Amino acid sequence: MATTIQVSQELVQELKNRKMFDNESYEAVIWDLIEDTMELSEETKRDLEESRAEIKAGKFYTLSQVKKKLNL
């Protein structure tokens, strides 16, 4: 279901400025903004903690190490 809403020209311009690519819909831009204010899921929180522990333990590769391994 589509709904029409009224917004100011200032808001339209701000939404245009936030588009990552020209054909991105305003709905996608608005969802991205909403997502930025939402709480992280428990799964995401666990994944972040696991990643932090791996980094602390030295279980990571630097960009230069990856490039070297891939002969880039």
KAHU-V718466 format. One record per residue. N is the residue number from 1. OMEGA is omega as a letter, one per 20 degrees, with the letter a starting at -180 (NA if undefined). Layout:
n: {N	N}
omega: {OMEGA	OMEGA}
This chain:
n: {1	2	3	4	5	6	7	8	9	10	11	12	13	14	15	16	17	18	19	20	21	22	23	24	25	26	27	28	29	30	31	32	33	34	35	36	37	38	39	40	41	42	43	44	45	46	47	48	49	50	51	52	53	54	55	56	57	58	59	60	61	62	63	64	65	66	67	68	69	70	71	72}
omega: {r	r	r	r	r	r	r	r	r	r	r	r	r	r	r	a	a	r	r	r	a	a	r	a	r	r	r	r	a	r	r	r	r	a	r	a	a	r	r	r	r	r	r	r	r	r	r	r	r	r	r	r	r	r	r	a	r	a	r	r	r	r	r	r	r	r	a	a	a	a	r	NA}
